[in-house]
Amino acid sequence: MYKITVVGTGYVGLVTGTCLADFGMETMCVDTNAARIDALQNGVVPIYEPGLSEMVIRNVHYRRLRFTTDIAEAVRFADVIFIAVGTPQMEDGSVNMSYVTTVAEQIAEHLDEGYKVIVTKSTVPIGTSRRIKEMIAGRLHERGASARFDVVSNPEFLREGTAVYDFTHPDKVVIGAESEEAREMMKQVYRVLFLNETPFIHTALESAEMIKYANNAFLAMKISFINEISGLCEAVGADVQQVAYAIGKDGRIGPKFLHAGPGYGGSCFPKDTHALAHIGRMHDTPMRLVEAAIGVNDHQQQRMVSKIERAVGPLGGKRLAVLGLTFKPKTDDIRSAPALTIIRELAARGAALQLFDPAGMEPARKELEDVRGSIEFCDDEYSAVQDCDGVIIVTEWHQFRNLDLDRLQGLLRSPFFFDLRNIYDKERMLQLGFQYYGVGV
Ligand code: UDX
């Protein structure tokens, strides 16, 4: 049984390390953040991810899972080392590679003997794994070290909110490797999935890296496509929900990722589409569809604000409730959340805002600190709606699907209801006396 090290305890790293430990492997997770490592060792998980803390606690208890800040120890310990640190977006859309580069250099420094597989798990620009391989080979040569190694690209497709399930039930495992030894070792690491008949896709390094970007860009494009259609549906009086349902029945299109909404957010789609567009520009091969998907996504968020303003009138002096701040339900992640853009724009146009989210209040408070204008963070959905000229549902948390509509009508100053996730039935809402606006309906 191989020993595993995972460098980086963010969403991808922590889920990878914990699930591999749960598959039965001795696993060490490394991070430079000592407070985080300390907390994890005591079973305190710094992110909100269903099922994850139980799994951390169980595997720490059985001593299959350990946490450390000592990268040298972690490199020596493992047969397989996953790099799963952040790859944030830079101003120009390119990827900030400083964390990945630092970790790769640390690995090179501590690789002494035997054979190890170094896996790029973070989403990295195409060509990174090969560059890491060359860099490590160069450093080993300089030191005269006898260690042998391979670099493997093994992108991750888990979603936040269902990360543990996704990691343990993936649609596919992509392994970009250059030697049989490395491929075999990766198959052993994912033995549990292999036995479950998960498709394993073996490619070269560059193809594996490209698969991740192409996968995410395609999904982002699908969302932007239906969002663009939603605008036209509103203009011509069609219903985007029926359109999406019907086109989704075409097996070549498929039903998923066709929900019109306020635009996609999160830590992946915005960053990865920008990165792919940037890589395209660098190679003089513009990614026109991807660029368009980015443009449509920005426009969709602005379009939501214009729609609200058109309905309620000039926003100066208006008070609006915003329900749902995270980029999607079941997470406390507000990175690139459409709610933030919408809030900033509404505030800039003079609206006073009352906000509520079941999990994202603290990060949102910090993120919106610089917004001038009146923003109030409320205790629950009903106090957020109190005395407002309208309510805007931006994220479809379960608890917003069953709001007490009588109570809402009593609390609202005027009955504007903007359902940016289409979770209520338009006809029924109109019958109840709401001024109802969905997206594309
Ligand atoms: C995504 C990918 O799904 C995952 O494979 C990848 O590895 C990382 O990025 P995640 O960002 O966690 O995962 O969330 P996801 O559930 O895919 O949603 C992304 C965004 O798209 C959310 O803002 C969501 O609200 C939006 N979305 C999704 C839509 O607006 N409409 C849809 O039909 C689907």
Residues whose N, C-alpha, C, O or C-beta is under 5 A from the ligand:
A	BS01	UDX	E156 F157 L158 R159 E160 I223 F257 L258 H259 G261 G263 Y264 G265 G266 S267 C268 F269 F327 K328
